Structures are given as C-alpha cells and as structure tokens.
Amino acid sequence: MAQLSDDCFAFGGPMMSVDDAVAIIAARVTAVQDIETVDLRHADGRILAAGISAPLPLPPFTNSAVDGYAVRHGDLPLTAEQAFPVTGRVQAGASAQGPVEPGHAVRIFTGAPMPEGADTVFMQEDVRIDEAGKVVLPGGLKAGANVRPAGEDIAAGTRALPAGQRLRPQDVALGAAFGLMHIEVRRRIRVAVFSTGNELVAPGAPRAAAQLYDSNRFMMMAMLARLGCDVSDLGILPDNRASLAAALKKVAGAHDLILTTGGVSTGEEDHVKAGVEDVGTLVLWRMAIKPGRPVAMGIIDGTPFIGLPGNPVASFVTFAYVVRPTVLALAGALQQNPMPMPVRAAFTYRKKAGRREYVRATLRRAADDMLEAVKFPREGAGLLSSLVQTDGLVELGEGITRVEPGQTVGFLGYASLT
C-alpha cells in the first residue's frame, strides 16, 4: 500500500484554485511500486512501469507506400513520358529476386520491400501499359516519391512510450509493431468506496418514504473502473461516528485510497470528518470551484482518504478534479489535464470572480456550422438529469464574470473527465 505522511495534504492557506489543488496532489502522493507483467492483449488502460525504446526501426525495411512500379529515379526523363520494360514483381511479404536493372521497372505492391537500386515508385493510376507490354511513365516525379524508408516512423533506439503512460489502443498497437508479447505495468490501485447516510438505501432494497436510492456510489465505482482501479464496494454506512471510524480503520491497510460520498458538510449528523479524525488525520480542503463544496482529505494509517459531497453534480465535478488526479498519481501515471475545446456560447451567465465554475451544457451545430454550447435550463448540484442530458461542462475560469451569447468558451466532454 502507498504509505503517506499524516500531513500529506496539509494546506493552511486561503481557498485554493483548482490548478493549485491538482499540483499539490501530484507532488505529494507517492505512486505504488508493485510491478506486474501482463499480456499485450490485456495492456489497454494500464500504466506503463518503464519507458519503452524501439527495439527495431518502424518500418523495419524500406517499402512501397502504394501499388505501382519501382524504378531508379536517375533513369527518368525530366518532362516527356518514357516506356520501361517491366522485369520482376514484388508482393507484400515477399523479397525482390534481384536489383532493378537500369532503364527497367519492377511491378510492386503496397508494403513490399523495395528492390535494390530502386528509390522511387509510380502509382499505378498514373501510368499506362503500351501495346508491347511496357509501362509508360510520365516525367517530373520527384526522387523518393511513394517510398517509406526504414525508420521513417520511429528510428531504432528512440524512446517510443514514456514511463507512466496510460496505455491506449494505439499504444498497444505500437507494442505489437515492436513484436512485444508482454509488457510491464504498475499494478492496479485498490480503492475502497462507500456511501454514508441514514437517508440512503441500496438499489433493490426496500425504500422508506424519506429515503433515496444510493446513486453516487455507483457513479464513483464506474468512474474508478474507467481509470483501471480495483474497486471494493463497501456499501452504505450509517451516520454513526464510531461505526464510520471502525470501517475506515479496517479498510485502510488493504487499500491505496479510501473514497466516500456524503457526510462531509458541517451538519450535526455529518460524522465522516469526525470518524476520520478518530483514526487518522483530516484536512478539509476549500477549493474555489462550483459546483463543489469543501472536500474532506486525510490520511488513515498511511492511506489517503477523500470524502466527496453528497450532491451528484458536485460529487462528479470534485471527482474529476480531486479524485482523478489522485488516482493517476497513486497509479504512477503521467498527469493528463483535460484540454477544453473552444466552442461558441449560446447562453448568458454571470459568476463571481476568483472562482472556477463548470456549466453543464449540450453541443449543437449552428446554422453557420459552428459548434455551440447550450446551457442546461435548470441550476442545482442535486440534478442528476443535468449530467445525463448534457454532453459535458463549459469551463469558466477565475477571471471570467459574465458570458454572453457568441462568446468563445472552453468545453470539456464527459469522456475527457472520466
């Protein structure tokens, strides 16, 4: 397990910006050190333990980029077309039988190795065959046209994938192109998740009139699974200080992160903070973010603890900007801050300076073919429908106080936040 000091998240200053919060997390969380070897087929989404350098050039040999005819460029006329006898044929996966003769052409196909001496390929669409069976080549083609030199993509020995890369399908493809069958990755981090509150019941259980079905826990587990975590579902804990403290203490030693939702406000029946303080150290972060509220962070027996607010939109946003960077840091992954896409606002909005706000929005194509962000018609951090019926979040920086229709704003699709 990752063992952190009791003051890992300590911050005694005023309300902090989102960027400062992410920087503190990335700097102070220690990545898990355990490494395991996985089959390349199971490497997608895993965190690369060590950088990979190219063991061979890509492509490994010089080859044709098209179906056509390989020639020596020095044999070509500058302007007028010229007929060349065709001697030889090279298919993909086969080797040329010998060098191309001066003044001759070799029929070649995409991916086939270039015959010795040949350095240029004419596309078959640009030539014609005369009555004598010769290929008639036009003049003016530049040297090296339609040829892929060995190492054109990646030279042998080049660092191709960095340590900490969260592997994607294209990264897996690169490993396969290098001939790798197995790859070393960090082990998955183990996260314990539970909800708190007497007002919650699990889906499928009997629900009293004043109770709600627990939804946040399932959202958190789904988001953690997308980050490649091994998730332990601990269910719902009642609003009881002693039982909360005991549950936290029990799971700390077997997990790399403890995540809760609900019970972190200042109400008399919100016991999570007190429970953490009974068995560890608690810091309550105040982030200049909306939707969102103070996020409870702490350390229990060396294991980081994060308590998120109970409102689903606030929980989603604080997960994206607190839990996600923590998980990536614990997993040894490179921090990947989502990059907003510029779109045109189709709404009016006012906000306070000094605070970053996220507006739930749907994208649409305007009459002039520009993408526009349409704000969800209702406010409220408790509206789960506002996450379901929109495409993402419009990010409004600390310096923005007003948005008018037609103004360019930054849009983050939900896929970039999970």
C-alpha positions in Angstrom: 0.0 0.0 0.0 1.1 3.6 -0.6 2.2 5.0 2.8 1.8 8.7 3.1 2.7 11.1 6.0 -0.1 12.4 8.1 0.4 16.0 6.7 0.5 14.9 3.1 -2.5 17.1 2.1 -2.0 19.8 4.7 -2.7 23.3 3.4 -3.1 26.2 5.7 -3.7 29.0 3.2 -7.0 30.5 1.9 -9.3 28.9 -0.6 -7.1 27.4 -3.3 -7.5 27.3 -7.1 -8.2 24.1 -9.0 -4.8 24.2 -10.6 -3.1 24.6 -7.2 -5.0 21.7 -5.8 -4.0 19.4 -8.6 -0.4 20.4 -8.3 -0.3 19.7 -4.6 -1.9 16.2 -5.1 0.6 15.3 -7.9 3.6 16.5 -5.9 2.7 14.8 -2.6 1.1 11.5 -3.5 3.5 8.5 -3.8 2.9 6.0 -6.6 2.5 2.3 -5.9 5.8 0.5 -6.5 4.5 -3.0 -7.4 5.0 -4.0 -11.0 3.4 -6.9 -12.9 3.8 -8.3 -16.4 0.7 -8.5 -18.5 -0.1 -10.0 -21.9 -0.2 -7.3 -24.5 -3.9 -8.1 -25.1 -4.7 -7.0 -21.6 -2.5 -3.9 -21.5 -5.1 -1.3 -22.6 -5.7 1.2 -19.8 -2.8 0.0 -17.7 0.1 2.3 -16.5 3.4 1.6 -18.1 6.0 0.9 -15.5 9.1 1.8 -17.5 9.6 3.6 -20.8 9.9 1.5 -24.0 12.5 2.2 -26.6 12.1 1.0 -30.1 13.9 -2.4 -30.4 13.7 -2.1 -34.2 13.0 0.7 -36.7 9.5 1.2 -38.0 9.1 0.3 -40.7 11.9 -2.3 -40.4 12.7 -2.1 -44.1 12.2 0.4 -46.9 9.0 -0.4 -48.7 6.5 0.9 -51.2 3.7 3.1 -50.0 1.4 2.3 -53.0 0.7 -0.2 -55.6 2.7 0.7 -58.7 6.1 0.5 -60.4 9.5 0.9 -58.7 12.3 2.5 -60.7 15.7 4.2 -60.4 15.0 7.9 -60.3 18.1 8.7 -62.3 16.6 6.8 -65.3 13.6 9.0 -65.5 13.1 11.7 -68.1 12.5 15.3 -66.8 9.4 16.1 -68.8 8.4 13.7 -71.6 7.0 10.2 -70.8 9.1 7.1 -71.4 8.3 3.4 -71.7 10.2 1.0 -69.4 10.3 -2.8 -69.7 8.8 -4.5 -66.6 11.1 -7.1 -65.2 10.1 -8.6 -61.9 7.2 -8.4 -59.4 7.3 -7.9 -55.7 4.3 -8.6 -53.4 3.9 -7.7 -49.8 5.6 -10.3 -47.6 8.0 -11.4 -50.4 11.5 -10.3 -51.2 12.7 -8.9 -54.6 14.6 -11.5 -56.6 17.4 -9.1 -57.5 18.2 -5.5 -58.1 16.3 -3.4 -60.6 18.1 -3.1 -63.9 18.9 0.3 -65.3 16.1 1.6 -67.5 13.7 -1.1 -66.2 10.7 -1.0 -63.8 9.6 -3.6 -61.3 5.9 -4.2 -60.5 5.4 -3.6 -56.8 2.6 -3.6 -54.2 1.9 -1.7 -51.1 4.2 -2.8 -48.2 6.5 -4.8 -50.4 10.3 -4.2 -49.9 12.0 -2.0 -52.5 14.3 -3.8 -54.9 17.9 -2.9 -54.6 18.7 0.2 -56.6 15.1 1.4 -56.8 14.3 4.6 -55.0 11.0 5.9 -56.5 7.5 4.4 -57.1 4.9 5.5 -59.6 1.3 4.9 -58.6 -0.4 2.5 -60.9 -3.1 5.1 -61.5 -0.5 7.5 -63.0 0.9 5.1 -65.7 -0.3 3.1 -68.7 0.8 -0.1 -70.4 1.6 0.2 -74.1 1.0 -2.4 -76.8 4.4 -4.0 -76.2 3.6 -4.6 -72.5 5.9 -1.8 -71.3 4.9 0.6 -68.6 4.8 4.2 -69.8 5.9 6.6 -67.0 5.4 10.3 -67.1 8.2 12.7 -66.3 8.6 15.1 -63.4 8.2 12.7 -60.5 10.4 13.6 -57.6 13.0 11.2 -56.2 11.8 9.1 -53.3 8.1 9.5 -54.2 5.7 6.9 -52.7 8.6 5.2 -50.7 8.6 4.6 -47.0 12.2 4.5 -45.8 13.2 2.1 -42.9 12.8 4.0 -39.6 10.6 6.7 -41.2 8.0 6.3 -38.4 10.3 5.5 -35.5 14.1 5.0 -35.5 15.6 2.1 -33.6 16.5 3.1 -30.1 14.1 6.0 -29.9 12.0 6.4 -26.7 8.6 5.4 -28.1 6.5 5.3 -24.9 7.3 7.1 -21.6 7.0 5.6 -18.2 3.7 6.5 -16.7 1.8 6.4 -20.0 -1.8 5.3 -19.5 -1.9 2.8 -22.4 -4.4 3.4 -25.2 -5.3 1.1 -28.1 -2.8 2.9 -30.3 0.0 2.4 -27.7 -0.9 -1.3 -27.6 -0.6 -1.4 -31.4 2.9 0.2 -31.2 3.9 -2.5 -28.7 2.7 -5.2 -31.1 4.6 -3.5 -34.0 7.7 -3.9 -32.0 7.0 -7.6 -31.6 6.3 -7.4 -27.9 4.1 -10.1 -26.3 4.2 -8.9 -22.7 4.6 -5.5 -21.1 5.5 -4.4 -17.5 2.9 -2.2 -15.9 2.1 -0.8 -12.4 -0.4 -2.9 -10.5 -3.9 -1.6 -10.3 -4.5 0.6 -7.3 -7.1 -0.7 -4.8 -9.8 1.7 -3.8 -12.4 1.2 -1.1 -15.7 3.0 -1.8 -18.7 3.6 0.5 -21.6 6.0 0.9 -22.8 7.4 4.2 -26.2 8.5 5.4 -29.3 7.0 7.0 -31.3 8.6 4.2 -29.7 6.1 1.6 -30.7 2.6 0.7 -29.2 0.3 -1.9 -31.0 -0.1 -5.2 -33.3 -3.1 -4.9 -33.7 -2.7 -1.2 -37.0 -1.6 0.5 -37.1 2.2 0.5 -38.9 4.3 3.1 -40.8 7.4 2.1 -37.9 9.7 3.3 -35.1 7.7 1.8 -33.2 7.8 -1.5 -31.6 5.1 -3.6 -27.8 5.4 -3.4 -26.6 6.6 -6.8 -23.3 8.4 -6.1 -21.5 5.2 -5.0 -22.3 3.5 -8.3 -21.2 6.6 -10.3 -17.9 6.7 -8.3 -17.3 3.0 -8.9 -17.9 3.3 -12.6 -15.5 6.3 -12.9 -12.9 4.4 -10.9 -13.3 1.4 -13.1 -12.6 3.5 -16.2 -9.4 4.6 -14.5 -8.3 1.0 -14.2 -8.8 0.6 -10.4 -9.7 -2.5 -8.4 -12.7 -1.3 -6.5 -14.1 -2.7 -3.2 -17.7 -1.8 -2.7 -18.3 -1.4 1.0 -22.0 -0.4 0.7 -23.7 2.2 2.8 -22.5 3.1 6.3 -25.0 4.7 8.8 -24.5 8.2 10.3 -22.6 6.9 13.3 -19.2 8.2 14.3 -18.0 5.0 15.9 -19.1 2.7 13.1 -17.6 5.0 10.5 -14.3 5.2 12.3 -14.1 1.4 12.6 -14.9 0.9 9.0 -12.3 3.3 7.8 -9.7 1.8 10.1 -10.5 -1.7 8.9 -10.1 -1.0 5.1 -7.1 1.4 5.3 -4.4 -1.3 5.4 -5.7 -3.2 2.4 -6.3 -0.3 0.0 -4.4 2.5 -1.6 -7.3 5.0 -1.4 -10.5 5.3 0.6 -13.3 7.2 -1.1 -16.6 8.2 0.4 -19.6 10.4 -0.7 -21.8 12.3 1.6 -21.5 13.3 5.2 -18.6 15.9 4.8 -20.6 19.1 5.4 -20.8 20.9 8.7 -24.2 19.5 9.8 -24.7 17.8 13.2 -25.4 14.5 11.5 -22.4 14.6 9.2 -20.0 12.3 11.0 -17.4 11.4 8.3 -15.0 14.1 9.3 -15.1 13.2 13.0 -14.8 9.5 12.1 -11.6 10.2 10.1 -10.2 12.3 13.0 -10.7 9.4 15.4 -8.5 7.0 13.4 -6.3 9.4 11.3 -5.6 13.0 10.3 -8.1 15.1 8.5 -7.7 18.2 6.3 -10.7 19.9 4.9 -9.8 21.5 1.5 -11.6 24.6 0.3 -11.4 24.8 -3.4 -12.6 27.8 -5.5 -14.9 25.7 -7.6 -18.6 25.4 -8.4 -20.4 23.1 -8.3 -18.5 21.7 -5.4 -18.0 22.1 -1.7 -15.2 21.6 0.7 -13.6 18.2 0.1 -12.5 16.1 3.1 -9.0 14.8 2.6 -6.8 13.0 5.1 -4.6 10.1 5.9 -5.5 6.9 7.8 -2.7 4.5 8.6 -0.7 5.9 5.6 -3.6 5.5 3.2 -5.2 8.7 1.6 -8.8 9.4 2.3 -11.1 11.6 0.2 -14.7 12.4 1.2 -16.8 13.9 -1.6 -20.0 15.9 -1.2 -23.4 14.1 -1.5 -24.9 16.2 -4.3 -24.3 14.2 -7.5 -23.1 17.0 -9.7 -20.8 18.3 -7.0 -19.6 14.8 -6.5 -18.9 14.3 -10.2 -17.0 17.6 -10.6 -14.9 17.1 -7.5 -14.2 13.5 -8.6 -12.9 14.8 -11.9 -10.7 17.5 -10.3 -9.6 15.9 -7.0 -10.0 12.1 -7.1 -8.9 11.6 -10.7 -5.5 13.3 -10.3 -5.1 11.5 -7.0 -5.7 8.1 -8.7 -3.4 8.9 -11.5 -0.6 9.9 -9.1 -1.1 6.8 -7.0 -1.0 4.7 -10.1 2.3 6.2 -11.3 0.6 7.8 -14.3 1.5 11.0 -16.1 -0.9 13.7 -15.1 -3.2 14.3 -18.1 -5.1 17.6 -17.6 -8.1 17.7 -19.9 -7.9 20.4 -22.6 -11.1 22.4 -23.2 -12.3 22.6 -26.7 -13.2 26.2 -27.9 -16.9 26.5 -28.8 -19.4 29.3 -29.0 -21.7 30.1 -26.1 -25.4 30.0 -26.8 -26.3 31.3 -23.3 -26.0 34.2 -20.8 -24.3 33.5 -17.5 -22.9 35.5 -14.6 -20.4 34.3 -12.0 -18.2 35.6 -9.2 -14.5 36.4 -9.9 -11.9 34.3 -8.4 -13.8 31.0 -8.7 -13.8 28.5 -11.4 -17.3 27.3 -12.5 -18.5 24.4 -14.6 -21.7 24.8 -16.5 -23.5 21.7 -17.8 -24.1 22.1 -21.5 -25.1 20.3 -24.7 -23.4 20.8 -28.0 -25.3 21.7 -31.2 -24.4 22.6 -34.7 -25.5 26.2 -35.6 -26.7 27.4 -39.0 -23.2 28.6 -39.8 -21.8 25.2 -39.0 -20.1 26.3 -35.8 -20.4 24.3 -32.6 -22.5 26.0 -29.9 -22.8 25.1 -26.2 -26.4 25.2 -24.9 -26.7 25.5 -21.1 -28.9 23.1 -19.2 -32.1 25.0 -18.4 -32.0 24.4 -14.6 -29.4 25.0 -11.9 -28.7 22.8 -8.8 -26.0 20.4 -7.8 -28.6 17.8 -7.0 -29.9 17.4 -10.5 -28.7 14.1 -11.8 -30.6 14.7 -15.0 -28.3 17.6 -15.8 -25.4 15.1 -16.1 -27.4 12.6 -18.1 -29.0 15.1 -20.6 -25.9 17.1 -21.4 -22.6 16.4 -23.3 -20.1 18.0 -20.9 -19.1 21.0 -19.0 -18.3 24.6 -20.0 -15.2 25.7 -18.0 -15.3 29.3 -16.9 -12.0 30.5 -15.4 -11.4 32.5 -12.3 -11.2 35.8 -14.3 -14.5 35.4 -16.1 -17.5 37.2 -14.6 -20.0 37.1 -17.4 -20.7 35.1 -20.6 -22.8 36.4 -23.5 -24.1 34.5 -26.5 -21.5 34.3 -29.2 -18.6 34.4 -26.8 -15.9 31.7 -27.2 -15.8 29.4 -24.1 -13.9 26.2 -23.3 -15.9 22.9 -23.4 -14.9 19.6 -21.8 -16.7 16.5 -23.0 -17.5 14.0 -20.2 -15.3 11.4 -21.8 -12.3 13.6 -21.1 -13.1 13.8 -17.4 -13.6 10.1 -16.7 
